[in-house]
């Protein structure tokens, strides 16, 4: 093989034994998971707001940001359930660039996967224990999910992974809500097939074991926009898109028909300020149609302390080193505006 084997990493059980979660974290997670599940089943009519940096790059600035979200959560808790995005696995279109804390706990140093696994477990644990919110991450590597499986409250399967069999089968057995994004091509059939697979029972190979999953009734759609054959970004958050998705759900026997609208990426044409307008348009569509309102369970927004983004090494505290994000002042105003519209 044309690979250099660097070191054997501890299995998830060993990491969990070395860095266990407290009873407080277990209880918070159980309580918040029930709240989130009630949103997806329709028992709770609050809006799910999955919000945070494009990629978690620094423990202290991410925790600073998450504390701010916790303060906002207390103010809008009757209308919005906030789920911090702490994305520690960053997909790269060409494979180049910062791949997230799991690869590089310090973006300015060389990759260290063991230190990365420990760092992301500590960060996610801190977030739950200190803010009493459960957090979201991207399931970029299905085999790595077990390192955080007792902490996470939500995972997303990205546009480049959603057609992958291992992602679909793993999603069927994680026991928490999983958002399946539409692929970059925009083919909603691919996304719907992925949701169907994730909601079904399977026997498959996982981390060297033969395993059986129960099926995940909280697997759902994420609309994130698309890129057409000419390489141009196109949106799929409009009223007509949401109605079409509602109709696709009606054609299938799926539990808890739901969508979370990703307001950035191709939906915003990577113009991060557009997230403000897009999120409000989605809520307007919900007010216009009972079908759309029953389908839309949440929004996904990329936000950090400072507006925009920076290159690695510039050293601006709380500013994204990957995709540009809304800064805190705009984020705070947006959360209040969304709550007022609900």
Secondary structure, DSSP 4 states (H G I P E B T S, - for coil): -------PPPPHHHHHHHSPPPHHHHHHHHHHHHHHHHHHHTSS-PEEEEEE-SS---HHHHHHHHHHHHHHHHHHTTTEEEEEB-------SSS-S---TTT-SSTTS---HHHHHHHHHHHHHHHHHHH----EEE-SSGGGGGGTTTT-SEEEE-TTTTT-HHHHHHHTTSSSEEEEEPPTT--HHHHHHHHHHHTS-EEEEETTEEEEE---TTEEEEE--EE-TTS-EE---SHHHHHHHHHHHHTS--SS--EEEE-SGGGTTT-TTHHHHHHHHHHHHHHH-HHHHHHEEEEEEEB-SSSBB--TTS--TT-BSSS-BB-HHHHHHHHHHHHHH-
